[in-house]
């Protein structure tokens, strides 16, 4: 214990010497109730902060100050003398008294002249497209980004816990947050230096990565992709700012007056520019808004400084605090350019004040702006695969020259700390557990293999009974040029082994030419997706569900062999050509028949289909961002659109193939962020089969007999309830993200999220195909007379991890065993 106290005392002394003034505490009113959003300012400075929802605050400065000013609308301003350089646990009482008039927000066409802050806000709106880089035809600049993760709220109990037994040396790197005042331990850092080029006329942008460096975990694509997705770029002048898949209303938004209170608090010279200081805070709780203040120039109405903090009541999971600072440089009398952007996120299981968590911090520094240097359009055409190993192995001289903000002592220590941790067996075990939970694979470094996915180990269906599965993949690093994957499974009811094996090889890195092949023999639920794929290792959840609505017996034995060649001549434009050979027969012929008329069969009926087909496809995914330059890449974002078209040509007689046919399929998905109303997802599928084919090669409308919500299925349809050879399907879903529930007092604290969905499908089945499959015991019908449709209402974020959907059938209610209503659910971790 003495050693721990000694370390803490040493850290305290070091930090005190670094930061000259530290102040923390709580602001309350005369009744002892916390005062949220009160303004805290060092006297004779522009350095300040705002109290949180609970009235608490923390502020520090490298300068020495002797007084803070505490103010809030409707209360008398107080000046608090600071007796020491470090002042914790202050309790400041505000008394009601004269102050700036309270901001009054009017609706409709009534005047808003009573609030000078809103008048200034209107001028910001008018000028926002004339500020910064928007004033120039072309621009370029240097960009240095530093992302750091820290374990926070370190105390003696944590230091002495069994979790850190044998790892006590890590606490030598403790530091204190300048935003929250909490003690933290740095555990990860990533640095990147880039050159950014833009053309406002053609709306083109190019970011060229020059150097990248991180401490540990560099081989784990999932972790790196997660980090990059968290910290996407944003523009404070936009009406909505996206963080953690959520759309927050910007304090500079044109709709800000409907969700924020604004107060003109002060005026001052900053860098020889006269600026107004405006405080803002939310009008209602639970909405995705900020609290903070900004300084804006009195002539250009460009932002000079802004601070934004998300309130704890905001409907966002696993994030206790978000704090943002932006500073702008004055280029000349009319141009303000972004200089530094800092963002801190406090990730935690709950939002209690003393709960432990992880800080995620991003610092971005911009420099060396140049303007109006026009470049040809070809310059902005990004290479598909710009991987350069040198970028990830830059030496110390490079970083000493290109770091636009030097690392402090603690940040420099992270590299050494993580290198040491990776040699400690206990840390390796903890890292392995976390990696398995994140990726589903267990790493076997000595063999360059990953075992998994572990979440597919167990399953059950009526053919196999209990099913166990074991699989793995080769993994030498995130940029492997080739990869082999495989699995084997065993069903205890049918007493049969199944397997799948697949390989892929990146032949050309520049154009991402990939050769792939595989074979699979297994039991599968065909028809849970309208748009067919040749995924050898894929398996639908429908064939392994533990609980189902009705009999889950329409399963198929499949023997699938594929080979394909794909290339990506342009970024996010992928062409693919290949061939497949499959053998299909019912896995449960007593209950589910795939029989069809076959004149060449001795009985006139066949139960098995052998089919060879050539496949040609085009996939376009604009604005998709990926990580990695090997044969496999991880998606960084999920807000991109996807367009996919596939053409299949079945050839009769080749390798004993049974049918001639042509099939065209189209898939389109587009997520749209609709301002403050949440996220709207549109999915459209269409397809047609030309030629006569049996049931096994037709397009069943995807039903869902499980109790789980499965993407792009119809939860009130049974498998094979509708079968088509021509179809058009539309799925629409709106996730309001809690916007409606936040206005209902007794639901507000639950942070629930409301979802509404509508889906429909029209399909047809030719008489020839109906007659061909007439021996089957499945009733062949298509939704051709009228569009089959369903609607649903969902409640998400139940206990932060569960979603429940109430699904209603819109028509075809007179069909035998028609399910009018169903309840499905899904688990997931979402912000």
C-alpha positions in Angstrom: 0.0 0.0 0.0 2.9 2.4 0.8 4.3 1.7 -2.7 0.9 2.5 -4.3 0.6 5.7 -2.3 4.2 6.6 -3.2 3.5 6.2 -6.9 0.3 8.3 -6.6 2.1 11.0 -4.7 4.9 11.0 -7.3 2.3 11.3 -10.2 0.4 14.0 -8.3 3.6 16.1 -8.0 4.6 15.6 -11.6 1.1 16.5 -12.9 0.9 19.5 -10.6 4.2 20.8 -11.9 2.8 20.4 -15.5 -0.6 21.9 -15.0 -0.4 25.1 -12.9 -4.1 25.4 -11.9 -6.7 22.7 -11.3 -10.2 23.2 -10.1 -13.0 20.7 -9.6 -16.3 20.6 -7.7 -20.0 21.0 -7.9 -22.3 24.0 -8.4 -25.7 24.0 -6.5 -28.5 26.4 -5.9 -29.7 27.7 -2.5 -31.8 24.5 -2.0 -28.7 22.3 -2.6 -29.9 21.1 -6.0 -27.2 20.8 -8.7 -27.1 23.5 -11.4 -26.4 21.9 -14.8 -24.7 23.9 -17.6 -23.4 26.7 -15.4 -20.5 28.6 -16.9 -17.0 28.3 -15.2 -14.3 30.6 -16.4 -10.8 31.5 -15.2 -10.9 35.3 -14.6 -9.4 37.5 -17.3 -9.2 34.6 -19.8 -11.2 32.7 -22.3 -10.5 29.3 -20.7 -13.6 27.8 -19.3 -16.0 24.9 -19.1 -19.6 24.1 -18.2 -21.0 22.0 -15.4 -22.5 18.6 -16.4 -26.0 17.3 -15.9 -25.2 16.8 -12.2 -23.7 20.2 -11.7 -20.1 18.9 -11.5 -17.1 20.4 -13.3 -13.4 20.1 -13.7 -11.1 22.6 -15.4 -7.3 23.0 -15.6 -4.8 25.3 -17.2 -1.1 25.4 -17.8 -1.2 29.0 -16.6 -1.6 30.1 -13.0 -5.0 31.7 -12.0 -6.2 32.9 -8.6 -10.0 33.3 -9.4 -12.8 31.6 -11.3 -16.0 33.2 -12.3 -19.2 31.1 -12.0 -22.4 32.2 -13.7 -25.7 31.0 -15.0 -28.9 32.5 -16.4 -31.1 33.7 -13.5 -28.4 33.5 -10.9 -26.0 36.1 -9.5 -22.5 35.7 -10.8 -19.9 34.6 -8.2 -16.1 35.1 -8.2 -14.4 32.2 -6.3 -10.9 32.8 -5.0 -8.5 29.9 -5.5 -6.4 29.4 -2.4 -4.2 26.7 -3.9 -3.0 25.7 -7.4 -5.0 22.5 -7.0 -8.6 22.9 -5.7 -10.8 19.8 -5.6 -14.2 19.2 -4.2 -15.4 22.8 -4.2 -19.0 23.4 -3.4 -20.2 26.6 -5.0 -23.7 27.9 -4.2 -25.4 30.3 -6.6 -28.1 32.6 -5.4 -31.0 33.8 -7.6 -30.4 37.4 -8.7 -30.1 39.7 -11.6 -28.3 38.4 -14.6 -28.6 38.4 -18.3 -32.3 38.1 -19.3 -33.3 34.5 -19.8 -33.4 33.4 -23.4 -36.9 33.3 -24.8 -37.6 30.9 -27.7 -40.6 31.9 -29.8 -42.4 29.7 -32.4 -44.2 30.4 -35.7 -43.7 33.9 -37.2 -43.2 35.8 -33.9 -40.1 37.9 -33.5 -36.9 36.5 -32.0 -35.3 39.9 -31.6 -35.3 39.6 -27.8 -32.4 37.3 -27.9 -29.2 38.8 -29.4 -27.5 35.3 -29.4 -30.0 34.1 -31.9 -29.5 37.1 -34.1 -25.8 36.3 -34.1 -26.6 32.6 -34.9 -28.6 33.7 -38.0 -25.5 35.6 -39.3 -23.4 32.4 -38.7 -25.8 30.5 -40.9 -25.6 33.1 -43.6 -21.8 33.1 -43.7 -21.0 29.4 -43.0 -20.4 28.5 -46.7 -18.1 31.5 -47.0 -15.8 30.5 -44.2 -12.6 28.4 -44.1 -11.6 26.3 -47.1 -15.0 26.8 -48.7 -13.8 30.3 -49.9 -11.2 28.8 -52.3 -11.5 26.8 -55.5 -8.8 24.3 -54.5 -7.1 23.6 -51.2 -4.5 21.4 -49.6 -3.0 20.9 -46.2 -1.1 18.6 -43.8 -3.0 16.6 -41.4 -1.6 14.9 -38.3 -4.0 12.6 -36.3 -3.3 11.0 -32.9 -5.8 8.5 -31.4 -5.3 7.2 -27.9 -7.1 4.9 -25.6 -6.7 5.0 -21.8 -8.1 3.0 -18.9 -9.6 5.6 -16.5 -10.8 6.0 -12.9 -7.7 4.3 -11.6 -7.8 3.9 -7.8 -6.0 1.8 -5.2 -8.7 -0.9 -5.3 -8.1 -1.4 -9.0 -4.4 -1.4 -8.6 -4.6 -4.1 -5.9 -7.2 -6.2 -7.7 -6.4 -9.7 -9.0 -6.9 -8.5 -12.5 -3.6 -6.6 -12.4 -1.6 -9.0 -10.3 1.7 -9.3 -12.0 1.0 -6.2 -14.1 1.6 -3.6 -11.4 4.3 -1.9 -13.5 1.7 -0.4 -15.8 0.6 2.1 -13.1 3.9 3.9 -13.5 2.4 5.6 -16.5 -0.7 7.2 -14.7 -1.9 10.7 -15.7 -4.9 12.9 -15.1 -7.4 14.1 -17.7 -7.5 17.8 -18.3 -11.3 17.5 -19.1 -12.7 15.3 -16.3 -9.9 15.3 -13.7 -9.9 11.5 -13.5 -6.8 9.4 -13.2 -6.1 7.3 -16.3 -3.6 4.8 -17.7 -2.6 5.1 -21.4 -2.8 1.7 -23.2 -2.9 2.4 -27.0 -1.9 5.1 -29.4 -2.1 5.4 -33.2 -0.5 8.2 -35.2 -1.1 9.1 -38.8 0.3 11.8 -41.1 -1.5 12.6 -44.3 -1.6 15.1 -47.2 -5.2 16.3 -48.0 -6.2 17.7 -51.4 -9.6 19.1 -52.3 -11.4 20.8 -55.2 -14.5 22.7 -54.3 -15.6 23.1 -57.9 -15.6 19.4 -58.8 -16.3 18.4 -55.1 -13.3 16.0 -55.2 -11.2 15.0 -52.3 -8.0 13.0 -51.9 -6.3 12.0 -48.7 -2.8 10.5 -49.1 -1.5 8.6 -46.1 2.2 9.3 -45.7 3.0 7.6 -42.4 1.2 5.5 -39.8 2.4 4.1 -36.5 0.7 2.5 -33.5 1.4 0.7 -30.3 0.5 -2.9 -30.3 -2.7 -4.5 -31.8 -1.6 -3.5 -35.3 -2.4 -7.0 -36.6 -6.0 -6.9 -35.3 -8.1 -5.4 -38.1 -11.3 -5.4 -36.1 -9.9 -3.2 -33.4 -8.3 -0.8 -35.9 -11.5 -0.6 -38.0 -13.5 0.0 -34.9 -11.2 2.9 -33.9 -11.4 4.5 -37.4 -15.2 4.2 -37.5 -15.6 5.9 -34.2 -13.6 8.9 -35.2 -14.9 10.0 -38.6 -14.3 13.5 -39.7 -17.0 16.1 -39.2 -17.8 19.8 -39.9 -19.3 21.8 -37.0 -21.1 24.0 -39.5 -23.2 21.1 -40.7 -26.7 20.8 -39.3 -26.0 17.3 -37.9 -22.8 15.8 -36.6 -22.4 12.0 -36.7 -20.7 10.3 -33.8 -21.0 6.6 -32.9 -23.6 6.0 -35.6 -25.8 8.7 -34.0 -26.8 12.0 -35.6 -26.3 14.9 -33.1 -27.8 18.3 -33.7 -25.0 20.8 -34.1 -25.2 23.9 -32.0 -24.6 25.8 -35.2 -27.5 24.0 -36.9 -30.4 26.0 -38.5 -32.7 23.9 -36.4 -30.7 24.6 -33.3 -33.1 27.2 -31.9 -35.7 24.3 -31.5 -33.4 22.2 -29.3 -31.0 24.6 -27.7 -31.1 27.6 -25.4 -28.6 30.3 -26.4 -27.2 33.0 -24.2 -24.9 35.9 -25.2 -22.5 35.7 -22.2 -19.4 37.8 -23.0 -17.3 39.7 -25.6 -13.5 39.7 -25.8 -10.4 40.1 -28.1 -9.0 36.8 -29.2 -5.9 36.9 -31.4 -6.7 40.6 -32.1 -10.2 39.7 -33.2 -13.3 41.0 -31.4 -15.5 38.0 -30.6 -18.8 37.2 -29.0 -19.1 34.3 -26.5 -22.4 32.3 -26.7 -23.4 29.7 -24.2 -25.8 27.0 -25.3 -27.5 24.0 -23.6 -30.3 21.6 -24.4 -34.0 22.5 -24.0 -34.9 18.9 -23.3 -33.2 15.8 -21.9 -32.5 12.5 -23.7 -32.0 14.1 -27.1 -28.8 13.9 -29.0 -27.5 17.4 -28.3 -24.5 19.2 -26.7 -23.8 21.7 -24.1 -21.0 24.2 -24.2 -20.0 27.6 -25.6 -18.3 29.1 -28.7 -16.5 32.3 -29.6 -17.5 33.9 -32.9 -15.9 36.8 -34.8 -18.1 40.0 -34.9 -17.5 40.7 -38.7 -17.0 37.4 -40.5 -19.2 35.5 -38.1 -16.7 32.6 -38.3 -16.1 30.4 -35.3 -12.8 31.1 -33.5 -13.2 28.5 -30.7 -15.9 26.0 -29.8 -16.4 23.5 -26.9 -19.1 20.8 -27.1 -20.0 18.2 -24.5 -22.7 15.6 -24.8 -25.1 15.5 -21.9 -25.2 12.3 -19.9 -29.0 12.1 -20.5 -28.4 11.7 -24.2 -29.7 8.5 -25.7 -26.4 6.8 -26.4 -25.1 3.6 -25.0 -21.7 2.8 -23.5 -20.5 6.4 -23.7 -20.6 8.4 -20.5 -19.0 11.6 -21.9 -18.1 13.2 -25.2 -16.1 16.4 -25.1 -15.0 18.3 -28.2 -12.7 21.3 -28.7 -11.9 23.1 -32.0 -9.6 26.0 -32.5 -9.4 28.1 -35.6 -6.4 30.2 -36.9 -6.9 33.6 -38.5 -5.4 33.5 -41.9 -6.4 37.1 -42.7 -9.2 39.4 -41.9 -11.8 37.2 -43.6 -10.5 33.6 -43.4 -10.6 31.4 -40.3 -9.0 27.9 -40.8 -9.3 24.9 -38.6 -6.1 24.5 -36.6 -6.7 21.8 -33.9 -9.6 19.4 -33.2 -9.7 17.5 -30.0 -12.3 14.9 -29.0 -12.5 12.8 -25.8 -15.0 10.0 -25.3 -15.5 8.2 -22.0 -16.6 4.6 -22.7 -18.3 2.9 -19.8 -20.8 0.2 -19.0 -23.0 2.7 -17.2 -23.1 6.5 -16.7 -22.5 6.6 -12.9 -20.0 9.2 -11.9 -17.5 6.8 -10.3 -17.8 4.0 -12.9 -14.6 2.9 -14.6 -14.2 2.9 -18.3 -11.9 3.7 -21.2 -11.1 7.1 -22.7 -10.9 7.4 -26.4 -9.1 10.6 -27.4 -8.5 11.9 -30.9 -6.3 15.0 -31.6 -6.1 16.3 -35.2 -3.8 19.1 -36.1 -3.9 20.9 -39.4 -1.1 23.0 -41.0 0.6 24.2 -44.2 -2.6 25.3 -45.9 -2.2 26.2 -49.6 -4.9 27.3 -52.0 -6.0 27.6 -55.6 -3.5 25.2 -57.1 -5.6 23.4 -59.7 -4.8 19.7 -60.4 -6.1 17.5 -63.2 -9.1 15.2 -62.5 -6.8 12.2 -62.9 -4.9 13.3 -59.7 -8.0 12.7 -57.6 -8.7 9.2 -59.0 -7.6 7.1 -56.0 -5.7 3.9 -56.5 -7.7 0.8 -55.6 -4.9 -0.6 -53.4 -2.3 2.0 -52.4 -0.6 -0.2 -49.9 3.0 0.8 -49.3 4.8 -1.1 -46.5 7.1 1.8 -45.9 4.2 3.9 -44.7 3.9 1.7 -41.7 7.6 1.5 -41.0 8.6 5.2 -40.8 11.5 5.9 -38.6 11.9 8.3 -35.7 13.3 11.0 -37.9 10.2 11.0 -40.0 7.9 11.4 -36.9 10.1 14.1 -35.3 9.7 16.1 -38.5 6.1 15.5 -39.3 4.4 15.4 -35.9 2.4 18.7 -35.9 2.0 18.3 -32.1 4.7 16.7 -30.0 3.9 13.7 -27.8 4.0 14.3 -24.1 5.9 12.0 -21.8 3.0 9.8 -21.1 2.2 9.3 -24.8 5.8 8.5 -25.6 5.6 5.9 -22.8 2.7 4.0 -24.4 4.9 2.5 -27.1 7.3 1.1 -24.5 4.5 0.1 -22.2 2.6 -2.0 -24.8 5.7 -3.6 -26.1 6.4 -4.8 -22.5 2.8 -5.9 -21.9 2.8 -8.0 -25.1 5.6 -10.1 -23.4 3.5 -10.8 -20.3 1.6 -14.1 -20.4 -1.3 -12.8 -18.3 -1.9 -9.8 -20.6 -1.7 -12.1 -23.6 -4.5 -14.2 -22.0 -6.7 -11.1 -21.3 -6.0 -9.8 -24.9 -7.0 -13.2 -26.3 -10.3 -13.2 -24.5 -11.1 -9.7 -25.7 -10.1 -10.6 -29.3 -12.3 -13.7 -29.3 -15.3 -11.6 -28.1 -14.6 -9.0 -30.8 -13.9 -11.2 -33.8 -15.2 -14.7 -32.9 -11.8 -16.2 -33.6 -9.1 -17.5 -31.2 -5.6 -16.8 -32.4 -3.0 -19.5 -32.5 0.1 -17.4 -33.3 2.6 -20.2 -33.4 0.7 -22.0 -36.2 -0.5 -18.8 -37.9 -4.0 -20.1 -37.5 -7.3 -18.7 -36.1 -9.8 -21.1 -34.6 -13.5 -20.2 -35.1 -15.9 -18.6 -35.4 -16.6 -19.9 -31.9 -20.2 -18.5 -32.0 -21.1 -21.1 -34.7 -20.0 -24.1 -32.5 -23.5 -25.2 -31.6 -26.8 -25.4 -33.6 -29.9 -27.5 -34.0 -32.5 -28.4 -36.6 -34.9 -31.2 -37.3 -32.6 -33.1 -39.7 -29.3 -33.0 -37.8 -30.6 -32.6 -34.2 -27.8 -31.2 -32.1 -25.0 -30.0 -34.4 -21.5 -29.1 -33.4 -19.0 -27.3 -35.6 -15.3 -26.6 -35.6 -13.4 -24.5 -38.0 -10.5 -22.2 -38.6 -8.5 -20.0 -41.0 -4.9 -19.2 -41.9 -3.8 -15.9 -40.5 -0.3 -14.5 -40.8 -1.2 -10.9 -40.7 -3.8 -8.3 -41.7 -2.4 -8.0 -45.2 -2.1 -11.7 -46.1 -2.1 -12.3 -49.9 -3.8 -15.7 -49.5 -6.2 -17.3 -47.0 -7.5 -20.8 -46.5 -10.7 -21.4 -44.4 -12.5 -24.5 -43.5 -14.8 -26.3 -41.1 -16.3 -29.7 -40.2 -19.6 -30.3 -38.5 -21.4 -33.4 -37.1 -25.2 -33.9 -36.6 -26.1 -36.3 -33.7 -29.5 -37.1 -35.3 -28.5 -37.9 -38.8 -25.1 -39.1 -37.7 -23.3 -37.5 -40.6 -20.2 -35.3 -41.0 -20.4 -32.2 -43.1 -17.6 -29.9 -44.2 -16.6 -26.8 -46.1 -13.3 -25.5 -47.4 -12.5 -22.3 -49.2 -9.3 -20.6 -50.5 -8.6 -17.2 -52.0 -5.5 -15.6 -53.4 -4.7 -12.0 -54.2 -3.0 -12.2 -57.6 -2.6 -8.5 -58.3 -2.6 -5.9 -55.5 -3.1 -2.8 -57.7 -6.3 -3.9 -59.3 -7.3 -6.4 -56.5 -7.5 -9.4 -58.8 -8.5 -12.3 -56.6 -8.8 -16.0 -57.5 -11.1 -18.1 -55.2 -12.5 -21.6 -55.1 -14.2 -23.9 -52.6 -16.4 -26.9 -51.9 -19.1 -27.5 -49.4 -21.3 -30.4 -48.3 -23.8 -29.6 -45.7 -27.5 -29.2 -44.8 -29.0 -25.8 -45.5 -32.2 -23.8 -45.5 -32.5 -22.7 -49.1 -34.5 -19.6 -49.9 -33.8 -17.3 -46.9 -32.4 -14.8 -49.3 -33.8 -13.7 -52.6 -30.4 -12.7 -54.0 -28.5 -15.9 -54.4 -24.9 -16.2 -53.5 -22.2 -18.8 -53.9 -20.7 -18.4 -50.5 -19.1 -21.8 -49.7 -18.8 -21.2 -46.0 -21.9 -19.1 -45.3 -24.8 -20.6 -43.4 -28.2 -19.1 -42.7 -29.3 -18.7 -39.1 -32.6 -20.3 -40.1 -30.9 -23.8 -40.4 -29.5 -23.6 -36.9 -32.1 -21.8 -34.8 -32.8 -23.3 -31.4 -36.5 -22.2 -31.4 -38.8 -22.0 -34.5 -42.4 -21.1 -35.3 -43.7 -24.3 -36.8 -41.7 -27.2 -38.2 -38.3 -26.4 -39.5 -38.1 -29.3 -41.9 -37.7 -27.7 -45.4 -34.0 -28.3 -45.4 -31.8 -29.2 -48.4 -28.6 -31.3 -48.7 -26.2 -29.3 -50.8 -22.9 -30.1 -52.5 -21.5 -26.9 -53.8 -18.3 -26.3 -55.7 -17.3 -22.9 -56.9 -14.5 -21.0 -58.6 -14.3 -17.3 -59.3 -12.1 -14.5 -60.4 -12.8 -10.9 -59.3 -11.1 -7.6 -59.9 -11.6 -4.0 -58.8 -10.5 -1.6 -61.5 -12.0 1.4 -59.7 -12.3 1.8 -56.0 -15.5 0.2 -54.7 -16.4 -1.2 -58.2 -16.0 -4.9 -58.3 -16.5 -7.2 -61.3 -16.7 -10.9 -60.6 -17.0 -13.9 -63.0 -17.1 -17.6 -62.0 -18.7 -21.0 -62.2 -20.6 -23.2 -59.8 -21.7 -26.7 -59.7 -24.2 -27.8 -57.2 -26.1 -31.0 -56.3 -29.4 -30.4 -54.4 -31.8 -32.9 -52.8 -34.2 -32.8 -49.9 -32.7 -33.5 -46.5 -36.1 -34.5 -45.1 -37.9 -36.2 -48.1 -40.7 -37.5 -45.8 -41.8 -34.0 -45.1 -40.3 -31.8 -47.8 -40.0 -32.9 -51.4 -37.9 -31.4 -54.2 -39.4 -33.8 -56.8 -39.9 -32.7 -60.4 -41.0 -34.2 -63.7 -38.0 -35.8 -65.6 -38.9 -37.8 -68.7 -35.5 -39.4 -68.8 -35.9 -40.9 -65.3 -37.3 -44.5 -65.2 -40.1 -43.3 -62.9 -40.6 -40.0 -64.8 -39.7 -38.2 -61.6 -36.4 -37.1 -60.2 -35.6 -35.9 -56.7 -32.1 -34.5 -57.2 -30.9 -31.6 -59.2 -27.4 -31.3 -60.7 -26.7 -27.9 -62.0 -23.7 -26.1 -63.6 -23.9 -22.3 -64.0 -21.7 -19.5 -65.1 -22.0 -16.3 -63.0 -21.2 -12.7 -63.8 -21.7 -9.9 -61.2 -21.1 -6.2 -60.6 -21.0 -4.6 -57.2 -20.8 -0.9 -56.5 -20.4 0.5 -53.0 -19.8 4.3 -53.2 -18.2 5.9 -50.1 -17.4 2.5 -48.6 -14.2 2.7 -46.5 -12.1 -0.3 -45.9 -9.1 -1.3 -43.8 -6.3 -3.6 -44.9 -4.7 -4.3 -48.3 -4.6 -8.1 -48.3 -6.9 -10.6 -49.8 -9.5 -9.7 -47.1 -10.5 -6.2 -45.9 -12.6 -5.0 -43.0 -15.3 -2.4 -43.5 -14.6 0.8 -41.5 -18.1 2.3 -42.0 -21.6 1.0 -42.6 -23.3 4.0 -44.0 -22.6 3.4 -47.6 -25.0 2.3 -50.4 -24.7 -1.1 -52.1 -25.7 -1.9 -55.7 -25.4 -5.5 -56.9 -26.4 -7.1 -60.1 -25.8 -10.8 -61.0 -26.4 -12.8 -64.2 -26.4 -16.6 -64.1 -26.4 -18.9 -67.1 -27.3 -22.5 -66.5 -26.0 -25.0 -69.1 -27.8 -28.2 -69.7 -25.7 -31.3 -70.2 -22.3 -30.0 -69.1 -21.0 -32.2 -66.3 -24.4 -33.9 -66.3 -26.1 -30.6 -65.6 -29.9 -30.8 -65.8 -31.3 -27.4 -67.0 -30.8 -24.5 -69.4 -31.8 -21.2 -67.8 -30.9 -17.5 -67.5 -31.3 -15.6 -64.2 -30.9 -11.9 -63.6 -30.9 -10.5 -60.0 -30.6 -7.0 -58.7 -30.0 -5.8 -55.1 -29.9 -2.2 -53.8 -29.5 -1.0 -50.2 -29.3 2.6 -49.1 -29.1 3.9 -45.5 -30.1 7.5 -45.1 -29.6 9.7 -42.1 -32.7 12.0 -42.0 -31.5 14.8 -39.8 -32.9 14.5 -36.3 -35.4 11.9 -37.2 -32.9 9.0 -37.2 -31.9 6.5 -39.8 -34.0 5.3 -42.8 -33.0 2.0 -44.5 -34.2 1.2 -48.0 -33.7 -2.3 -49.6 -34.9 -3.2 -53.0 -34.5 -6.6 -54.7 -35.7 -7.7 -58.2 -35.1 -10.8 -60.3 -36.3 -13.0 -63.1 -35.5 -16.5 -64.3 -35.8 -17.2 -68.0 -36.4 -20.9 -68.8 -38.0 -23.9 -67.1 -36.4 -24.9 -63.7 -37.7 -26.9 -60.8 -38.4 -25.8 -57.2 -34.8 -26.2 -56.1 -33.7 -23.5 -58.6 -36.6 -21.1 -58.2 -36.8 -18.1 -55.9 -38.8 -18.6 -52.7 -39.9 -15.5 -50.9 -37.7 -15.5 -47.8 -39.8 -16.4 -44.8 -38.6 -16.5 -41.2 -39.8 -19.2 -38.9 -37.3 -18.4 -36.2 -37.8 -16.1 -33.2 -35.0 -13.8 -34.4 -35.2 -10.7 -36.5 -33.3 -11.6 -39.7 -32.4 -9.0 -42.3 -34.6 -8.9 -45.5 -36.9 -11.7 -44.5 -40.7 -11.7 -43.9 -41.3 -12.8 -40.3 -44.9 -13.8 -40.9 -44.2 -16.1 -43.8 -43.2 -19.7 -43.6 -40.4 -21.1 -45.7 -41.7 -21.8 -49.2 -45.1 -20.2 -48.6 -44.5 -18.2 -51.8 -42.3 -19.4 -54.6 -41.5 -17.2 -57.7 -39.5 -17.0 -60.8 -40.1 -13.3 -61.1 -40.1 -10.9 -58.2 -39.8 -7.4 -56.8 -39.3 -6.9 -53.1 -39.0 -3.7 -51.0 -38.1 -3.3 -47.3 -38.3 0.1 -45.6 -37.3 0.7 -42.0 -37.1 3.9 -39.9 -35.1 3.9 -36.7 -36.1 7.0 -34.8 -33.3 6.5 -32.2 -35.5 7.5 -29.3 -36.7 10.8 -30.6 -40.3 10.0 -29.9 -39.9 8.2 -26.5 -37.7 11.0 -25.2 -40.8 13.2 -25.2 -42.8 10.8 -23.0 -41.9 11.5 -19.3 -42.3 8.0 -17.9 -40.3 6.4 -20.8 -37.6 9.1 -21.0 -35.2 7.5 -18.5 -35.3 4.1 -20.2 -33.6 5.4 -23.3 -35.7 3.1 -25.6 -35.6 3.5 -29.3 -38.6 3.2 -31.7 -38.5 1.4 -35.0 -41.1 1.2 -37.8 -41.0 -1.1 -40.8 -43.0 -1.8 -43.9 -42.1 -4.5 -46.4 -43.7 -6.0 -49.5 -43.1 -8.3 -52.4 -44.7 -9.0 -55.7 -43.9 -12.2 -57.5 -45.1 -14.5 -60.3 -44.6 -18.1 -61.2 -45.0 -19.3 -64.8 -47.3 -22.2 -65.5 -44.5 -24.2 -67.1 -42.4 -24.0 -63.9 -45.5 -24.8 -61.8 -46.1 -28.0 -63.8 -42.5 -29.0 -63.8 -42.5 -29.1 -60.0 -46.0 -30.5 -59.7 -44.8 -33.8 -58.0 -43.6 -31.9 -55.0 -45.6 -31.9 -51.8 -45.1 -28.1 -51.5 -48.1 -25.9 -52.6 -46.6 -23.6 -55.3 -48.1 -20.1 -55.1 -46.8 -16.7 -55.9 -48.0 -13.2 -54.7 -49.1 -12.2 -58.2 -52.7 -11.2 -57.6 -51.7 -8.5 -55.1 -48.5 -7.5 -53.3 -47.9 -9.4 -50.1 -47.0 -7.0 -47.4 -46.3 -6.7 -43.7 -45.7 -4.0 -41.2 -43.9 -3.9 -37.8 -43.3 -1.8 -34.8 -40.1 -2.3 -32.8 -38.6 -1.3 -29.5 -34.8 -1.2 -29.4 -32.2 -0.6 -26.8 -34.0 -2.7 -24.2 -31.4 -3.2 -21.4 -29.0 -1.7 -24.1 -28.6 -5.0 -25.9 -32.0 -6.3 -27.0 -34.5 -5.4 -29.7 -38.1 -6.7 -30.0 -40.3 -6.4 -33.1 -44.0 -6.9 -33.3 -44.9 -8.0 -36.8 -48.3 -7.9 -38.5 -49.4 -9.6 -41.7 -51.2 -7.2 -44.1 -53.0 -9.6 -46.4 -53.3 -13.2 -47.7 -54.9 -13.9 -44.3 -57.1 -16.7 -45.7 -54.2 -19.0 -46.6 -54.0 -22.2 -44.5 -52.0 -21.7 -41.3 -51.4 -18.0 -42.2 -49.5 -16.3 -39.3 -51.2 -13.0 -38.7 -48.8 -11.8 -36.0 -45.4 -12.7 -34.8 -42.8 -11.4 -32.3 -39.1 -11.6 -33.2 -36.1 -10.2 -31.4 -32.4 -9.7 -31.8 -29.3 -9.0 -29.7 -26.7 -6.5 -30.5 -24.3 -4.0 -29.1 -25.1 -0.5 -30.5 -24.2 3.0 -29.4 
